[in-house]
Amino acid sequence: MTKIPNILRKLEGTSVYDTLLSIESSYERIESEQNDWYKKSNFNCPSGCGSCCHGFEPDIIEGEALYMAAWLLENQEFTARKIAQGEFPFQHEDGTCRLFNINSPFHCSVYGGRAFICRLFGASSFRSRTGEKVWRPCKFYPEEYLSKHTPPLQKRQYSESETEFVIGAVPPLMSDMTGNASSSSNGETFLIHEILPQMIQRLLWLIDMNDNGNDNPNGTPSPAAA
């Protein structure tokens, strides 16, 4: 079930509709495979950590920004409209993402619309230089957290077979999770604060154009907005 039903309904027939569905499908796949990984491995981030967010702002492709914009308009419209004007809810002097809420136990204020890197960090595998599937524990995991694992874990790279042995499963491969979305873009990325206001403005304009078309007196929708 989509997490942005109202926004999708308002954008049906526009140029961004399929992009939003594609990004959401990729996010749903990540969630499904990670849930399977968490269930088999019983290996989760320490509660309330958020260390990976400090001093870091993701750079994202346009599709991710469009989905984040749609999620905000669906779930936090007031905040979305403020961001569209360049007013982000949080300001951090150390370069931390402007959507990071230090006072929330979940930290990310757009958790349901967060980007690929935020979903995959610490819970995905990757290809080594030799093409082998490998996994490395998050660099922010406390040493005592890793040492209590059975068997104890180290902050090093584990091969696929090692990961299977020490964890019981291998997390989803990052390139598999992001491949389709990345291939549909030109590879250009933008910091969230640079692109998100533009994408919210774009969606609001498209919604307005679609609404105007749906209000035609003869009941015939106008051509989809470009």
C-alpha atoms as one frame of an Amber mdcrd trajectory, in Angstrom:
protein
   0.000   0.000   0.000   1.370   3.363  -1.029   2.443   5.833   1.650   1.486
   8.821  -0.512  -2.030   7.949  -1.787  -3.460  11.473  -1.890  -0.456  12.975
  -3.646  -0.375  10.175  -6.218  -4.072  10.677  -6.919  -3.501  14.383  -7.477
  -0.513  13.704  -9.743  -1.984  10.898 -11.832  -1.248  11.529 -15.499   1.690
  13.856 -14.850   5.309  13.339 -15.790   6.380  12.492 -12.220   3.714   9.905
 -11.408   5.693   6.883 -12.653   8.886   8.169 -11.033   7.193   8.292  -7.636
   5.825   4.772  -8.077   9.255   3.479  -9.120  11.048   5.054  -6.162   8.404
   3.788  -3.746   8.686   0.289  -5.215  12.450   0.349  -4.609  11.927   1.561
  -1.054   9.394  -1.205  -0.419  11.862  -3.796  -1.697  14.557  -2.442   0.619
  12.176  -2.614   3.575  11.110  -6.163   2.742  14.644  -7.495   2.330  15.926
  -5.635   5.380  13.076  -6.970   7.503  14.119 -10.460   6.439  17.736  -9.614
   7.326  16.792  -8.214  10.742  14.625 -11.238  11.505  17.329 -13.749  10.606
  20.280 -11.834  12.047  18.676 -10.171  15.085  21.222  -7.425  14.444  19.870
  -3.888  14.725  21.166  -0.393  15.285  21.354   0.604  18.961  18.121   2.318
  19.959  18.173   6.096  19.456  21.684   6.167  17.971  21.602   8.593  15.030
  25.395   8.898  14.915  25.429   8.355  11.146  23.395  11.555  10.716  25.773
  13.892  12.542  27.803  16.160  10.280  26.265  14.593   7.178  23.731  15.737
   4.618  22.829  13.181   1.915  23.251  14.056  -1.714  20.385  12.521  -3.655
  19.096  12.040  -7.176  16.058  13.901  -8.458  13.733  10.890  -8.029  14.582
  10.623  -4.336  13.951  14.327  -3.908  10.595  14.046  -5.680   9.531  11.217
  -3.391  10.694  13.079  -0.299   8.732  16.118  -1.474   5.629  13.994  -2.097
   5.929  12.337   1.316   6.196  15.712   3.022   3.177  17.082   1.158   1.217
  13.970   2.122   2.239  13.873   5.784   3.582  17.297   6.801   2.099  19.813
   4.379   2.813  22.859   6.546   6.485  21.882   6.845   6.627  21.100   3.128
   5.350  24.550   2.203   7.887  26.188   4.538  10.696  24.178   2.954   9.445
  25.218  -0.486  10.234  28.764   0.670  13.706  27.681   1.800  12.813  27.443
   5.502  13.949  24.084   6.846  12.716  22.919  10.267  16.206  22.454  11.731
  19.520  24.252  11.367  22.842  22.679  12.338  26.222  24.379  12.340  28.201
  21.184  11.657  26.684  20.348   8.260  24.153  17.882   9.658  21.082  17.303
   7.487  18.478  20.030   7.980  15.813  17.356   8.438  17.595  15.832  11.444
  15.743  16.340  14.721  18.128  15.788  17.604  15.275  15.824  20.124  13.389
  12.937  18.524  14.281   9.300  19.325  13.940   8.535  15.600  15.956  11.647
  14.642  14.904  11.766  10.978  11.898  14.055  10.639  11.064  12.601   7.191
  11.684   8.976   8.085   9.010   7.576   5.754  10.393   9.591   2.858  14.102
   9.293   3.602  16.671   8.707   0.855  18.336   5.485  -0.291  21.570   6.039
   1.664  19.629   6.631   4.860  17.687   3.400   4.374  20.696   1.282   3.447
  23.454   2.609   5.713  24.558  -0.095   8.156  22.075  -2.633   6.796  23.301
  -3.442   3.310  26.143  -5.282   1.623  28.314  -4.124  -1.264  30.752  -5.451
  -3.846  34.446  -5.564  -3.036  37.096  -4.650  -5.596  37.123  -8.276  -6.696
  33.358  -8.315  -7.155  32.686 -10.382  -4.035  29.630  -9.610  -1.946  30.819
  -8.285   1.435  29.441  -6.657   4.571  30.994  -4.394   7.182  29.420  -3.471
  10.553  28.510   0.185  10.803  31.525   2.224  11.915  29.368   3.880  14.560
  28.363   0.682  16.343  29.739   0.836  19.911  32.526  -1.669  20.535  30.661
  -3.104  23.517  27.621  -3.647  21.298  29.697  -5.638  18.824  31.573  -7.583
  21.521  28.306  -8.808  23.040  27.248 -10.374  19.775  27.553 -14.158  19.494
  30.099 -14.663  18.040  31.727 -11.274  18.791  32.052  -8.932  15.813  34.868
  -6.659  14.740  34.834  -3.469  12.687  36.191  -5.130   9.585  35.001  -6.381
   6.238  33.286  -9.783   6.224  32.980 -11.948   3.131  29.562 -13.286   2.139
  30.292 -16.701   3.678  31.656 -15.125   6.869  28.601 -12.909   7.152  26.338
 -15.918   6.754  28.264 -17.674   9.537  28.490 -14.856  12.103  25.165 -13.135
  11.379  23.015 -15.875   9.868  22.115 -13.875   6.758  23.515 -11.314   4.328
  21.842  -7.888   4.086  20.531  -6.688   0.711  23.087  -5.594  -1.862  23.150
  -1.813  -2.120  23.703  -1.701  -5.894  20.719  -3.991  -6.470  18.490  -1.755
  -4.363  19.465   1.514  -6.063  20.213   0.325  -9.592  16.843   0.894 -11.252
  16.345   4.321  -9.710  19.857   5.488 -10.567  19.616   4.240 -14.140  16.551
   6.393 -14.696  18.506   9.552 -13.784  21.541  11.158 -15.379  23.574  10.334
 -12.291  23.607  13.917 -11.046  23.066  14.351  -7.324  22.207  17.336  -5.141
  22.340  18.082  -1.438  18.885  17.859   0.119  18.731  21.553   0.988  19.570
  22.437  -2.613  16.968  20.326  -4.404  14.098  19.641  -2.010  12.559  23.149
  -2.100  12.539  23.002  -5.917  10.883  19.580  -5.977   8.158  20.650  -3.555
   7.490  23.706  -5.695   7.369  21.491  -8.783   4.864  19.081  -7.246   2.666
  21.920  -6.008   2.628  23.409  -9.508   1.794  20.044 -11.104  -0.970  19.427
  -8.584  -2.395  22.856  -9.285  -2.297  22.241 -13.043  -3.960  18.845 -12.649
  -6.652  20.235 -10.364  -7.411  22.995 -12.838  -7.729  20.421 -15.583 -10.065
  18.243 -13.538 -12.337  21.251 -13.012 -13.086  21.703 -16.705 -16.842  22.385
 -17.145 -17.228  19.586 -19.681 -15.627  17.092 -17.318 -12.751  16.330 -19.671
  -9.361  16.486 -17.978  -6.801  18.767 -19.542  -3.586  17.220 -20.927  -1.156
  16.110 -18.220   1.238  18.712 -16.981   4.741  18.277 -18.309
